[in-house]
Amino acid sequence: MSAGEKNLDRGRKFGMKKWFFAVMTAALLFGLGACGQEEGKDSESGGDTQMEGTQTEQVSSSQRDGADLEGGSEGTGTSGAGEGDSLSAGGAVSEESLQDEASQALGLAELYQENFSVGIALPNYVFSHIEEYQQVIVDNFNSITCENEMKPDSLLDKKASQADLENTYLHAAVHFDNCMPAVEFALEHDMKMRFHTLVWYSQTPKWFFTEDYTDDGELVGRETMLARMENYIADVLGYFQENYPGLIYAVDVVNEAFDIGNGDENGIRMKDNRWYDTVGDDFYYHAFVFARKYASEDMKLFYNDYGCMYKTELILERLKQAKEEGLIDGIGMQSHLSVSDDIRFNFMLAAKAFCEEGYEVQATELDIGVKESSKAAFRTQGSKYKSFFRVMRNLQEEGWPITNVTVWGLNDALSWRKDEFALMFDEDMEPKPAYLGAMLDESVWDE
């Protein structure tokens, strides 16, 4: 049985046979080789680009609906490497062996089980309609990230903090009701979780930074806010360590702290950043100090950011002290991309640069946008997903510490990038060529 035929069998199990036949028909009619490549190349992401030193902020935090990227793409720049200068299409292992292994695998988690975990970011909506999604989730993923429910605005308890200000002034109250559906699902299906995120300028309520825990209160000073930061981190990590030991394997301690376009002279984000306003330009360093103090040994500590391809040196420089002091384990590369982004060289070189400095690397928020819903665009998208997963696999097999790839959302309808059709499944949970590409299926052409 060919790899394509076995993928059809997987589609029947998921209840998705119709789309797989459509994909295979498209392969016959249009050709998923070089003849289809140029047609699809024009369908790049319509999202904002992220380049070091520039930033376009057209999407508010509420509009992002759970995603962290300010804009829809990590950029469209190119490195100095030519198309034949670095990692080959075949990579560390032969294409024949990859295809044979892919044809035998049930889903993504099984295909990459010897390389890295494969995660999925999910909102609570999915768990309240789990019968529609459960089979795809358990067959393809072994790690879960809460899309919003572990962010500060979801865990901090405003009413409880205000009700007992004498005792909560330095120690805000927290609750974990919102993330329990994800926790319970992970436990039921023997899945691990990435915690996202402790310290972030966005989706952290203003009241947390004020004297009286109100939205219009006066901001507190540095020492008060450092105490609140420490107690918050201690409470959150301690809760999971005590109640669900071993569940959280990675923690995004700090998210999006560096941004030249919205930062100070050292590239540390100032704009709309109350951590900067209250603590100062070393807020991110103290977050790692506290996280290392309270995290269990099996919790890896990460810095997570967008546009890592274009601010690699900035990130490495700013995190140098924390790294030297053993406070940080890895870099989370968000991976909000478009089909015009250079994965095989720019993204790969950034990942290797982090690894060379002793960091573990995880692709934490993968989605790849296109401009239109068309066969040509989806063929191009499929090749990009194939390139991304193969690059990450090859890096891992070459010995670099690549330990996770997490897809940011389950289907196009649930994505924060709905208008860019950026995920592997459509609104009906039918697999797109992007899924076949991630599975290294031979029907998807190699870019």
C-alpha positions as CSV (number, residue, x, y, z in Angstrom):
1,M,0.0,0.0,0.0
2,S,1.4,3.4,-1.0
3,A,1.9,6.3,1.5
4,G,-1.0,8.2,-0.1
5,E,-3.3,5.2,0.2
6,K,-2.4,4.7,3.9
7,N,-3.1,8.4,4.5
8,L,-6.6,7.7,3.0
9,D,-7.0,5.0,5.7
10,R,-6.2,7.6,8.3
11,G,-8.7,9.9,6.8
12,R,-11.4,7.3,7.1
13,K,-10.6,6.8,10.8
14,F,-10.9,10.6,11.3
15,G,-14.2,10.6,9.3
16,M,-12.4,12.7,6.7
17,K,-12.2,10.5,3.6
18,K,-13.7,13.1,1.3
19,W,-10.9,15.6,1.5
20,F,-8.1,13.1,1.1
21,F,-9.7,11.9,-2.1
22,A,-9.9,15.6,-3.2
23,V,-6.2,16.0,-2.4
24,M,-5.2,12.9,-4.3
25,T,-7.4,14.0,-7.3
26,A,-5.7,17.4,-7.2
27,A,-2.3,15.6,-7.3
28,L,-3.4,13.9,-10.5
29,L,-5.1,16.9,-12.1
30,F,-2.7,19.7,-11.2
31,G,0.5,18.0,-10.2
32,L,2.1,18.6,-6.8
33,G,5.5,19.0,-8.3
34,A,7.3,21.9,-9.9
35,C,4.4,22.7,-12.2
36,G,2.2,23.6,-9.2
37,Q,4.9,25.5,-7.3
38,E,4.9,28.7,-9.2
39,E,1.1,28.9,-9.2
40,G,1.1,28.6,-5.4
41,K,4.0,31.0,-4.7
42,D,1.8,34.0,-5.2
43,S,-0.5,33.1,-2.3
44,E,1.6,34.3,0.5
45,S,0.3,35.5,3.9
46,G,-1.5,38.8,4.1
47,G,-0.4,39.3,7.7
48,D,1.8,42.0,9.1
49,T,5.5,41.3,8.8
50,Q,7.9,41.3,11.8
51,M,11.3,42.6,11.0
52,E,14.0,43.5,13.6
53,G,13.7,47.2,14.1
54,T,10.2,47.6,12.6
55,Q,6.7,46.6,13.7
56,T,3.2,47.2,12.4
57,E,0.6,47.0,15.2
58,Q,-2.7,46.6,13.4
59,V,-4.2,43.8,15.5
60,S,-5.2,44.4,19.2
61,S,-4.8,41.9,21.9
62,S,-8.6,41.2,21.9
63,Q,-8.6,40.8,18.1
64,R,-5.7,38.3,18.3
65,D,-8.1,36.0,20.3
66,G,-5.4,34.1,22.1
67,A,-2.4,34.4,19.8
68,D,0.7,36.4,21.0
69,L,2.1,37.7,17.7
70,E,1.5,41.3,16.9
71,G,0.9,40.7,13.2
72,G,0.3,37.7,11.1
73,S,3.8,36.7,10.0
74,E,7.4,36.4,11.2
75,G,8.6,38.4,8.2
76,T,9.6,37.9,4.6
77,G,13.3,38.7,4.8
78,T,16.0,36.5,3.4
79,S,19.4,35.5,4.7
80,G,22.6,35.4,2.8
81,A,22.3,31.7,2.2
82,G,21.4,30.6,-1.3
83,E,18.8,27.9,-2.1
84,G,21.5,25.3,-2.3
85,D,23.9,26.4,0.4
86,S,22.5,24.6,3.4
87,L,20.1,21.9,4.5
88,S,19.1,19.7,1.6
89,A,15.5,18.6,0.9
90,G,16.5,15.1,1.9
91,G,18.3,16.3,5.0
92,A,19.8,13.9,7.6
93,V,17.8,10.9,6.4
94,S,16.8,9.7,3.0
95,E,13.5,10.8,1.5
96,E,12.6,7.1,0.9
97,S,13.0,6.2,4.6
98,L,11.0,9.3,5.6
99,Q,8.1,8.4,3.3
100,D,8.1,4.8,4.5
101,E,8.0,5.9,8.1
102,A,5.3,8.4,7.4
103,S,3.1,5.8,5.7
104,Q,3.2,3.6,8.8
105,A,2.4,6.3,11.3
106,L,-1.1,6.9,12.7
107,G,-0.6,10.6,13.1
108,L,1.9,13.4,13.9
109,A,2.7,12.4,17.4
110,E,3.6,8.8,16.3
111,L,5.5,10.0,13.3
112,Y,7.8,12.3,15.3
113,Q,7.9,10.3,18.6
114,E,11.6,9.6,18.3
115,N,12.3,13.3,17.6
116,F,10.1,15.7,19.6
117,S,6.7,16.1,21.1
118,V,3.9,17.5,18.9
119,G,1.6,19.9,20.6
120,I,-1.7,21.7,20.0
121,A,-3.0,25.0,21.4
122,L,-6.6,24.7,22.4
123,P,-9.3,27.1,23.7
124,N,-11.9,26.0,26.2
125,Y,-14.5,26.0,23.3
126,V,-12.9,22.8,22.0
127,F,-13.3,21.0,25.4
128,S,-17.0,22.0,25.5
129,H,-17.5,20.4,22.1
130,I,-14.9,17.7,22.5
131,E,-16.9,15.0,20.6
132,E,-16.1,16.9,17.4
133,Y,-12.4,17.1,17.9
134,Q,-11.2,14.4,20.3
135,Q,-10.1,11.7,17.8
136,V,-8.0,14.1,15.8
137,I,-6.4,15.5,18.9
138,V,-5.5,12.2,20.5
139,D,-4.2,10.7,17.2
140,N,-2.0,13.6,16.4
141,F,-0.8,15.4,19.5
142,N,0.8,14.5,22.8
143,S,1.2,18.0,24.3
144,I,-1.4,20.7,25.0
145,T,-1.0,24.5,25.4
146,C,-4.0,26.5,26.7
147,E,-4.7,29.3,24.1
148,N,-5.7,31.8,26.8
149,E,-6.6,30.0,30.0
150,M,-3.2,30.0,31.7
151,K,-2.4,33.6,30.9
152,P,-2.4,36.1,33.8
153,D,-5.8,37.7,33.1
154,S,-7.3,34.2,33.3
155,L,-5.6,33.1,36.5
156,L,-5.6,36.3,38.6
157,D,-8.6,36.8,40.8
158,K,-9.6,40.5,40.9
159,K,-12.5,40.2,43.4
160,A,-10.7,38.0,45.8
161,S,-7.7,40.4,45.7
162,Q,-9.8,43.5,46.3
163,A,-11.8,41.8,49.1
164,D,-8.8,41.3,51.4
165,L,-6.4,44.1,50.4
166,E,-4.6,44.0,53.7
167,N,-3.4,40.5,53.0
168,T,-3.3,40.6,49.2
169,Y,-1.5,43.8,48.7
170,L,1.8,42.0,48.0
171,H,0.1,38.7,47.2
172,A,-2.7,38.8,44.7
173,A,-5.2,36.0,44.7
174,V,-5.3,33.4,41.9
175,H,-7.7,30.7,40.7
176,F,-7.4,27.9,38.2
177,D,-11.0,27.2,37.2
178,N,-10.5,28.3,33.6
179,C,-7.7,25.9,32.8
180,M,-9.2,22.9,34.4
181,P,-10.9,21.5,31.2
182,A,-7.5,21.4,29.5
183,V,-5.8,19.9,32.6
184,E,-8.4,17.2,32.9
185,F,-8.3,16.3,29.2
186,A,-4.5,16.1,29.3
187,L,-4.6,13.8,32.4
188,E,-7.2,11.6,30.8
189,H,-5.2,11.1,27.7
190,D,-1.7,10.9,29.2
191,M,-0.6,14.2,27.6
192,K,1.8,16.8,28.9
193,M,1.3,20.5,29.0
194,R,3.2,23.7,28.1
195,F,2.4,26.5,30.5
196,H,1.8,29.7,28.6
197,T,2.6,32.3,30.0
198,L,3.7,33.8,33.3
199,V,5.0,37.4,32.5
200,W,3.7,39.2,29.5
201,Y,2.9,42.8,28.8
202,S,-0.4,41.8,27.2
203,Q,-3.3,39.9,28.7
204,T,-2.1,41.0,32.2
205,P,-4.8,43.2,33.8
206,K,-4.0,46.8,34.8
207,W,-5.5,46.3,38.2
208,F,-2.7,43.9,39.1
209,F,-0.2,46.8,38.9
210,T,-2.2,49.4,41.0
211,E,-2.3,50.3,44.7
212,D,-5.9,49.3,45.3
213,Y,-6.3,46.6,42.6
214,T,-8.6,48.8,40.5
215,D,-8.3,49.6,36.8
216,D,-7.9,53.3,37.5
217,G,-5.6,53.1,40.5
218,E,-2.1,54.5,40.9
219,L,0.7,52.2,39.7
220,V,2.8,50.7,42.5
221,G,6.5,51.0,42.8
222,R,9.3,48.6,41.9
223,E,9.6,46.7,45.2
224,T,5.9,46.1,45.5
225,M,5.6,44.8,41.9
226,L,8.6,42.5,42.3
227,A,6.9,41.1,45.4
228,R,3.7,40.6,43.5
229,M,5.6,39.0,40.6
230,E,7.4,36.6,42.9
231,N,4.2,35.6,44.8
232,Y,2.3,35.1,41.6
233,I,5.0,32.9,40.1
234,A,5.3,30.9,43.3
235,D,1.6,30.4,43.6
236,V,1.1,29.3,40.0
237,L,4.1,26.9,39.7
238,G,3.5,25.7,43.2
239,Y,-0.1,24.8,42.4
240,F,0.8,22.5,39.5
241,Q,3.8,21.1,41.3
242,E,1.7,20.1,44.3
243,N,-1.6,19.0,42.6
244,Y,-0.4,17.8,39.2
245,P,3.3,16.8,39.5
246,G,4.9,16.0,36.1
247,L,2.1,17.5,34.1
248,I,3.9,20.8,33.1
249,Y,7.1,20.0,31.2
250,A,7.8,23.5,29.9
251,V,7.0,27.0,31.1
252,D,7.0,30.2,29.0
253,V,8.3,32.4,31.8
254,V,8.5,35.6,29.8
255,N,6.7,36.3,26.6
256,E,7.7,39.0,24.0
257,A,9.9,41.2,26.1
258,F,12.2,42.4,23.4
259,D,11.2,44.7,20.5
260,I,13.3,47.4,18.9
261,G,10.4,49.2,17.3
262,N,8.5,49.5,20.6
263,G,11.5,49.3,23.0
264,D,14.1,51.3,24.7
265,E,17.7,51.8,23.5
266,N,18.4,48.2,24.5
267,G,15.5,46.7,22.7
268,I,13.5,46.0,25.8
269,R,9.8,46.6,25.2
270,M,8.4,49.8,26.7
271,K,5.2,50.4,24.8
272,D,2.0,49.3,26.7
273,N,4.3,47.4,29.1
274,R,3.4,47.9,32.8
275,W,6.1,45.5,33.9
276,Y,8.5,48.0,32.4
277,D,6.7,50.9,34.0
278,T,6.7,49.5,37.5
279,V,9.7,47.2,37.8
280,G,12.0,48.6,35.1
281,D,14.1,47.3,32.2
282,D,15.2,44.2,34.1
283,F,11.7,42.9,34.8
284,Y,12.3,39.8,32.6
285,Y,15.5,38.9,34.4
286,H,13.7,38.8,37.8
287,A,10.9,36.7,36.3
288,F,13.5,34.0,35.5
289,V,15.1,34.3,39.0
290,F,11.7,33.7,40.6
291,A,10.7,30.9,38.1
292,R,13.9,29.0,38.8
293,K,13.4,29.4,42.5
294,Y,9.9,27.8,42.5
295,A,9.8,25.5,39.4
296,S,10.2,21.8,39.9
297,E,13.2,20.1,38.3
298,D,11.0,18.7,35.5
299,M,9.8,22.1,34.4
300,K,12.0,23.5,31.6
301,L,12.0,27.4,31.6
302,F,11.6,29.2,28.3
303,Y,11.7,32.7,26.8
304,N,9.1,32.9,24.1
305,D,8.9,35.4,21.3
306,Y,7.8,36.2,17.7
307,G,10.1,37.2,14.8
308,C,13.0,35.2,16.3
309,M,14.6,35.0,12.8
310,Y,15.0,38.8,12.8
311,K,16.1,39.5,16.4
312,T,18.2,36.5,17.2
313,E,21.2,38.5,18.4
314,L,19.0,40.8,20.5
315,I,17.4,37.9,22.3
316,L,20.8,36.2,22.9
317,E,22.3,39.4,24.3
318,R,19.4,40.3,26.6
319,L,19.2,36.8,28.0
320,K,23.0,36.4,28.5
321,Q,22.9,37.0,32.2
322,A,20.0,34.7,32.9
323,K,21.6,32.0,30.8
324,E,25.0,32.3,32.5
325,E,23.3,32.0,35.9
326,G,21.4,28.9,34.9
327,L,18.0,30.5,35.1
328,I,16.8,29.6,31.6
329,D,16.6,26.4,29.6
330,G,15.2,27.2,26.2
331,I,13.9,29.5,23.5
332,G,10.3,29.3,22.2
333,M,10.1,30.4,18.6
334,Q,6.5,31.3,18.0
335,S,6.5,30.4,14.3
336,H,3.6,32.5,13.1
337,L,4.6,32.4,9.4
338,S,3.4,32.9,5.9
339,V,4.1,30.9,2.8
340,S,6.6,33.6,1.7
341,D,8.8,33.1,4.7
342,D,12.2,31.3,4.3
343,I,12.0,28.2,6.5
344,R,14.8,26.1,5.1
345,F,17.4,28.8,5.7
346,N,16.3,31.8,7.8
347,F,14.3,29.9,10.3
348,M,16.7,27.0,10.4
349,L,19.7,29.3,11.0
350,A,18.0,31.1,13.9
351,A,17.1,27.8,15.5
352,K,20.7,26.6,15.2
353,A,22.0,29.9,16.6
354,F,20.0,29.4,19.7
355,C,21.0,25.8,20.0
356,E,24.7,26.7,19.6
357,E,24.4,29.0,22.6
358,G,23.2,26.1,24.7
359,Y,19.4,26.6,24.5
360,E,16.8,24.0,23.9
361,V,14.5,25.1,21.1
362,Q,10.8,24.6,20.7
363,A,8.5,25.9,17.9
364,T,5.7,27.0,20.2
365,E,3.0,28.7,18.0
366,L,3.1,27.3,14.5
367,D,0.7,28.5,11.8
368,I,1.4,29.3,8.2
369,G,-0.9,31.8,6.5
370,V,-2.0,32.2,2.9
371,K,-3.9,35.0,1.2
372,E,-6.8,33.0,-0.3
373,S,-8.7,29.8,0.0
374,S,-7.7,28.1,-3.2
375,K,-6.2,24.8,-4.3
376,A,-3.0,26.6,-5.5
377,A,-2.6,28.4,-2.2
378,F,-3.2,25.2,-0.1
379,R,-0.7,23.3,-2.2
380,T,1.9,25.9,-1.4
381,Q,0.9,25.9,2.2
382,G,1.3,22.1,2.3
383,S,4.8,22.3,1.0
384,K,5.7,24.9,3.6
385,Y,4.3,22.7,6.4
386,K,6.3,19.8,5.0
387,S,9.4,21.9,4.9
388,F,8.9,23.1,8.4
389,F,8.5,19.7,10.0
390,R,11.3,18.2,8.0
391,V,13.7,21.0,8.9
392,M,12.9,20.6,12.6
393,R,13.3,16.8,12.3
394,N,16.5,17.0,10.5
395,L,18.0,19.5,13.0
396,Q,17.0,17.1,15.8
397,E,18.5,14.1,14.1
398,E,21.7,16.1,13.5
399,G,22.0,16.4,17.3
400,W,20.5,19.8,18.0
401,P,18.1,20.0,21.0
402,I,14.8,20.5,19.2
403,T,12.2,19.2,21.6
404,N,8.7,20.3,20.6
405,V,6.6,21.7,17.7
406,T,3.2,23.1,18.8
407,V,0.6,24.1,16.3
408,W,-1.3,27.2,17.3
409,G,-4.9,26.1,16.9
410,L,-6.9,23.1,15.6
411,N,-8.7,24.3,12.5
412,D,-9.1,27.4,10.3
413,A,-12.4,28.5,11.9
414,L,-11.0,28.4,15.4
415,S,-7.7,30.2,14.4
416,W,-6.9,33.8,15.4
417,R,-5.8,34.0,11.7
418,K,-9.2,33.0,10.2
419,D,-8.7,35.1,7.1
420,E,-5.4,33.5,6.4
421,F,-6.5,29.8,6.6
422,A,-3.3,29.1,8.5
423,L,-3.9,25.7,10.0
424,M,-3.8,22.0,8.9
425,F,-7.6,21.4,9.1
426,D,-10.5,23.3,7.6
427,E,-13.6,24.5,9.4
428,D,-15.2,21.0,8.9
429,M,-12.1,19.3,10.4
430,E,-11.2,18.0,7.0
431,P,-7.4,17.7,6.6
432,K,-5.8,20.1,4.2
433,P,-2.6,19.5,2.2
434,A,-0.9,21.2,5.1
435,Y,-1.7,18.1,7.2
436,L,-0.3,15.8,4.5
437,G,2.8,18.0,4.3
438,A,3.3,17.8,8.1
439,M,3.0,14.0,7.7
440,L,5.7,14.1,5.0
441,D,3.3,12.6,2.5
442,E,4.7,12.0,-0.9
443,S,1.7,13.7,-2.6
444,V,2.9,17.1,-1.3
445,W,5.6,18.6,-3.4
446,D,8.9,19.7,-1.9
447,E,9.7,23.4,-2.0
